[in-house]
Amino acid sequence: MRNFFIVALLFLGQQVFGQSFIDLEKEKDSITEGYGSAAAVTYFKTKSKEAPENTMVALLLALAYAENNDSALAATAFKALERHPQKPWQFYLAYAKFTMNYGDVEQPEVILSKGIAAYPKEAALYAARAALGKNRSSGVGFLSDFNKAIALEPQEPEWYLRRGLFNLDNGYFSLAEKDLRLALQLEPKSANIFFLLARLHFEAGQPKKAQNAIDSALYYEPDNAEFISSKGRIFENLEDFDAAFIEYERAIAQDSTTATPHFFKALLHYQLENMDAFCESLHTLVHLKERGLSVPTDWWRDIQYYLDDICDSSKASYYYQRGIAAYNTDAFVDAILYYEKALLMDPKLTLVNSFIGNAFFELQAYKDAIHYYEKFLDEKESFRKQADELAARKKQLPNDRSKFFDISISEAYYYLGMSRAAVDDLPGAIRNLDSAIYFNRNHRDTRIPQLFTFRGLCHAISGNIQQAMTDFNSCLALHPQSVNAHILRTTLEVNQIKGVIKPVDMRDFLSQDQLVYFSWEVKKAKTLPQVRPAIDQQIERLETANAAIDDPMLYYLIGTLKLVLRNTAGCDDFAKARFMGLAVKDPLCK
């Protein structure tokens, strides 16, 4: 079976060449490995003089020049061979690869199309052109070329794999699986096919199937460190982190020369907020690289960034990154200590003040939270300069720079508003929420519905009924499935219905730690006909919304309204809410 793991035009190697070419290339590789690429050039120059009409030797000479980084001589050799009337089909593959390696995006497709015209029954040429993507001059698409290769060599699993890989890369999972299964029929013991099936199921969100596929791959190649590392990633996806670490350690023990398990292990430490272990893993990678370990360029760039930003204890970022990790694991007091250390080292890090505010907010120390949010917002122009500098380093577009600043300021005003509401400063809370919405106005990110909802709640508590209803409706216009907005709007409207007693105190919704009790009653039976139309309207509207949302709190609210009308069908809604985990009951429900 041909080696399908070489992507794009990397498959233009010996696996698609004729046997005589393979023999010659083995000679070249043996000489290069033993004596260097310059020796291979000398050898094939000699062979070319001995057999000037042997186009295979001429092709190997061109490849030897390329491997020796003699690009000018390689280009000359390829062009000379291009003029030869009897050049082999393998020439088109090698020449296309050469031109692509030197940055020509147009010429490879032209070369391969010429090869197809000269050798219309060589499947490898079609597969190579398919690897280039949608062809610019011929107008032939990916799948047409793959299909032609399969039609010419229907028993070659490589072509099914390449078509499957194309579909996988483009998210066509069912088509990709069909091709991979066809390849598996032709090569039933291929570990690599099972490995690709594992990748397919992993990307399709099917971790159990991915686990079965990677186990099959490991059955045939139990010592393959890349396969073992991939099994670790699958365990991560299943949130079995201990098992993931075991697989990474097993992969490292199996092959210490590959960077993959080391890098995945480091990233898992980062994901689990263990910054010290993360840095230790990165330093191991640096040490291994110094000893010759090959690390992909993009990984190495990330490693250097993390070492500078997270692992250098002489920098403030070392501490605020650990503060973020502590905050994310609910260690809020530790987070504050780390943040304060970062500010001591670099008082210009104004955003860290808002991080401290967030930690105090989670501790319900609202006055302290207010202090730090105000401190951050008082220095927002200084933060704007820092945000611009950071965005410039990340090469962000101007709109992205503006968004980072605006959303950061909006978030600070939002949490400042919630802190003020918690200490009963509703006018101040509303002003802060006005500012939060203002800074978010041009971005409309996912926080906007919450901003309208919470400002509406503050208006409702303050008795500003119309403003509250406007905010709730604004939220639902942007996000029709906002459970909180539906509950608050319904509660406020039912509170206003004449004949309904024991209105719900809107302040109860400020507490996020307990279930709000809907206390409405209709005391006199003769009042029911008067209130029924208004309450039925609320029930109908909520049931329509909850058909798409299916939320236990909405079932609880719907059930409550039905029971207010003495309709025991509300007990069914309570049962649904309880089934979904909400502990609710009512005396009317047996």
Stockholm file with secondary structure:
# STOCKHOLM 1.0

chainA/1-590         MRNFFIVALLFLGQQVFGQSFIDLEKEKDSITEGYGSAAAVTYFKTKSKEAPENTMVALLLALAYAENNDSALAATAFKALERHPQKPWQFYLAYAKFTMNYGDVEQPEVILSKGIAAYPKEAALYAARAALGKNRSSGVGFLSDFNKAIALEPQEPEWYLRRGLFNLDNGYFSLAEKDLRLALQLEPKSANIFFLLARLHFEAGQPKKAQNAIDSALYYEPDNAEFISSKGRIFENLEDFDAAFIEYERAIAQDSTTATPHFFKALLHYQLENMDAFCESLHTLVHLKERGLSVPTDWWRDIQYYLDDICDSSKASYYYQRGIAAYNTDAFVDAILYYEKALLMDPKLTLVNSFIGNAFFELQAYKDAIHYYEKFLDEKESFRKQADELAARKKQLPNDRSKFFDISISEAYYYLGMSRAAVDDLPGAIRNLDSAIYFNRNHRDTRIPQLFTFRGLCHAISGNIQQAMTDFNSCLALHPQSVNAHILRTTLEVNQIKGVIKPVDMRDFLSQDQLVYFSWEVKKAKTLPQVRPAIDQQIERLETANAAIDDPMLYYLIGTLKLVLRNTAGCDDFAKARFMGLAVKDPLCK
#=GR chainA/1-590 SS CCCTTSCGGGGCSGGGSCHHHHHHHHHHHHHHHHHCHHHHHHHHHHHHHHCTTCHHHHHHHHHHHHHTTCHHHHHHHHHHHHTCTTCCHHHHHHHHHHHHHTTCSSHHHHHHHHHHHHCTTCHHHHHHHHHTCSCSSSCCCHHHHHHHHHHHCTTCHHHHHHHHHHHHHTTCHHHHHHHHHHHHHHSTTCHHHHHHHHHHHHHTTCHHHHHHHHHHHHHHCTTCHHHHHHHHHHHHHTTCHHHHHHHHHHHHHHCTTBSHHHHHHHHHHHHTTCHHHHHHHHHHHHHHHHTTCBCCHHHHHHHHHHHHHTSCTTSHHHHHHHHHHHHHTTCHHHHHHHHHHHHHHCTTCTHHHHHHHHHHHHTTCHHHHHHHHHHHHHTHHHHHHHHHHHHHHTTCCHHHHHHHHHHHHHHHHHHHHHHHHHTTCHHHHHHHHHHHHHHHTTTCCTTHHHHHHHHHHHHHHTTCHHHHHHHHHHHHHHCTTCHHHHHHHHHHHHHTSTTCBSCCCGGGGGCSSSCCCCCCBCCSGGGHHHHHHHHHHHHHHHHHHHHHHCCHHHHHHHHHHHHHTTCTTHHHHHHHHHHTTCCCCCTTCC
#=GC SS_cons         CCCTTSCGGGGCSGGGSCHHHHHHHHHHHHHHHHHCHHHHHHHHHHHHHHCTTCHHHHHHHHHHHHHTTCHHHHHHHHHHHHTCTTCCHHHHHHHHHHHHHTTCSSHHHHHHHHHHHHCTTCHHHHHHHHHTCSCSSSCCCHHHHHHHHHHHCTTCHHHHHHHHHHHHHTTCHHHHHHHHHHHHHHSTTCHHHHHHHHHHHHHTTCHHHHHHHHHHHHHHCTTCHHHHHHHHHHHHHTTCHHHHHHHHHHHHHHCTTBSHHHHHHHHHHHHTTCHHHHHHHHHHHHHHHHTTCBCCHHHHHHHHHHHHHTSCTTSHHHHHHHHHHHHHTTCHHHHHHHHHHHHHHCTTCTHHHHHHHHHHHHTTCHHHHHHHHHHHHHTHHHHHHHHHHHHHHTTCCHHHHHHHHHHHHHHHHHHHHHHHHHTTCHHHHHHHHHHHHHHHTTTCCTTHHHHHHHHHHHHHHTTCHHHHHHHHHHHHHHCTTCHHHHHHHHHHHHHTSTTCBSCCCGGGGGCSSSCCCCCCBCCSGGGHHHHHHHHHHHHHHHHHHHHHHCCHHHHHHHHHHHHHTTCTTHHHHHHHHHHTTCCCCCTTCC
//
